[in-house]
């Protein structure tokens, strides 16, 4: 397995190596050491590869990822897996703001806590957070699933569209147009699969509450002006 | 005995004019602000308030039709491995598929390509029509990130990070449900028929320090090949440009308040942001103060209509200009041949601006399958190319008259202003004087 040391290798060389991988080739494996908070580590990959990052990363790690499996053995700065299309990103520690922002697909697992605006404007990604998430998470979330084993901060799901939010702990407050919804059998099944995909076996889907859009702000109505 | 006194003629208020009265009645009836497309309709100091001096005893002109006057421009020379080369200094501004019909986007791509220049996507992602028909395509990176994906990012020729636009600096957008067809909905990952809000701030960065890191990410994703533009509305041009340079822009697009929008509140369009003329000199000064003029290219937009406007913008220090509204007119927007249809909508050709309603008689700002057939993308593309050619010839004519062998050699010294406001904004002398208001102590 190639080992790239960011203490001695330029970030550009690392990303260029990952971009050079054959999209239709065999699954590759890379290890990155000494990331030391570098930004834009392992971004724009479009190939089957397992990337193991040993340490903490700065902004936008795994940005726009396609296909790759990326694991950060540390913490992640803002915008981890932003605009991800497919593949899997696992953060062993905590994640900062905007985790999974605008992402269209794939699975993001945060084993620690996620800060504010987790899943902002998400467009199809599945996000599983083992800890808590901060305020304004899932703001304007369009589609996909956000699963939180811990608690959620203020204004969860503000102005959200069709994304599904599952929270096991407490929700400090719900944002505009976000309401509690029934867990129907299809949601139990979906959540069971998401937990399984995230490698979580000791928590049951029935322990979660589902939140989603009341769909009252979908078409502008002056009588709703006070909601903003 | 009756006595008839002379009466005064009925007099309407200048403050409460007919338009104002109609707006008060409209607001009272509906309880909602007026939303419309296009840019400001009020009169503001503009390029018409400037004149070129031409050659004279101390300057000699170049021969028209004989001596060459270059018009090419290269954008993205600062960091990008693959700068874009345009034959003319006029580009097509970002306008979204969703707001515009597919045939209209195709026409813009065809026209720009024939003329040797670039066109730009908009909110809602990149369509095959425009990628396929645009030799040089700039891909906008917007707060909504509708349709944003790395595949399109990599097949773009440049990336334009949109911070704001001149019609509404500080504002987001709204595409009303009636324009959300199946295709538009699919591209934006949202249900059909609902209003789609476009955020006013980017979701994953705040401020210029973050933006610097965002740009680093976009460069890494695209292997440092693509020029990165930053587009700002005409708010605080000196500081906005300085911060964009600091954040790592290759190119800055500066859009004044005459720049159009697909849909925004009338009050926003008319009361927020500065005129294009007022923005250029502060922007150029920021570039000069940082030693980056001509190294980071400046594209100016907002109310560019003809070759004289192009020449004046370049003389004030821009590297290129961008057109939106004028390009739409060239492909058929507000054409009097649809006057009956405009009348049926309660308006007239030349005034139609309810672009958000999706009922455009010209078939441009609509997703209606029948209306959009009124745009023949090949013929409309040819008209746009013709128009771009005329603008270029006009700019060359003026440049030659000023003795310049490249339109970029035009300079403020070639200009004077017709009134004090324009002289102050453009930083050129009032005609017949050596007075530049705001300079020299008073």
Interface residues (C-beta under 8 A of the other chain):
Chain A: X11 X12 X15 X16 X19 X39 X40 X43 X44 X46 X58 X59 X60 X63 X64 X66 X78 X79 X82 X83 X85 X97 X98 X101 X102 X104 X117 X120 X121 X123 X124 X139 X140 X142 X143 X159 X161 X162 X218 X219 X220 X222
Chain B: X30 X31 X32 X144 X145 X148 X149 X150 X151 X153 X154 X174 X176 X177 X188 X189 X190 X191 X193 X194 X195 X197 X199 X203 X204 X205 X210 X213 X214 X216 X217 X220 X221 X222 X223 X224
